[in-house]
């Protein structure tokens, strides 16, 4: 986890953003509290990896986490960024089954 956190710190610095690490048992509750305290108008979240799993979300599914964020943050844009390694290769694209 320390290595991953350091990678995130470097990425955040390159993007000119802020990284805030919060602890809590309920991910949605903590995210909502922090977004409110900062007056956020935009929340960006990734999807959990299989290795880290949804167990870190306190038994929540990704969908219920998103639903709770949307309900708890009315008027705030919430965007989920997909893991590009999970993207299906479009039919006809180089390397796709049946591609020439």
Secondary structure, DSSP 8 states (H G I E B T S, - for coil): -HHHHHHHHHHHHHHT--------S-HHHHHHHHHHHHT-SEEEEE---TTTTGGGGTT--HHHHHHHHHHHSTT-EEEEE--GGG----TTSTTSTT--
